[in-house]
Amino acid sequence: GIEGISLEVCTCNIAATQLVKHGLFPCTPVHPTLTINIDMLEFTARLFVHLFPNEHAWASNLSGFL
């Protein structure tokens, strides 16, 4: 789902650092307009590492991730 969070940004506390502390990966370091859950990025990376042309890739990745 989509959810909004409020950040108080200043030169000593940039948005990217605050987002990473919330478990989100910012699309840009300065003015992020999109973030992705870090766990979802890890899941996708594992999927592409273990991907092979049959249905076991998804099941293997899911069990390894969980």
ChimeraX attribute file (.defattr): number of C-alpha atoms within 10 A of each C-alpha:
attribute: neighborCount
match mode: 1-to-1
recipient: residues
	/A:1	2
	/A:2	3
	/A:3	4
	/A:4	5
	/A:5	6
	/A:6	5
	/A:7	11
	/A:8	8
	/A:9	13
	/A:10	8
	/A:11	6
	/A:12	6
	/A:13	11
	/A:14	15
	/A:15	19
	/A:16	20
	/A:17	15
	/A:18	16
	/A:19	19
	/A:20	15
	/A:21	9
	/A:22	12
	/A:23	13
	/A:24	19
	/A:25	22
	/A:26	21
	/A:27	13
	/A:28	12
	/A:29	12
	/A:30	11
	/A:31	12
	/A:32	13
	/A:33	8
	/A:34	10
	/A:35	15
	/A:36	14
	/A:37	15
	/A:38	15
	/A:39	13
	/A:40	13
	/A:41	13
	/A:42	11
	/A:43	16
	/A:44	15
	/A:45	13
	/A:46	18
	/A:47	19
	/A:48	12
	/A:49	10
	/A:50	13
	/A:51	15
	/A:52	11
	/A:53	6
	/A:54	7
	/A:55	9
	/A:56	12
	/A:57	16
	/A:58	16
	/A:59	11
	/A:60	14
	/A:61	19
	/A:62	14
	/A:63	8
	/A:64	11
	/A:65	14
	/A:66	6
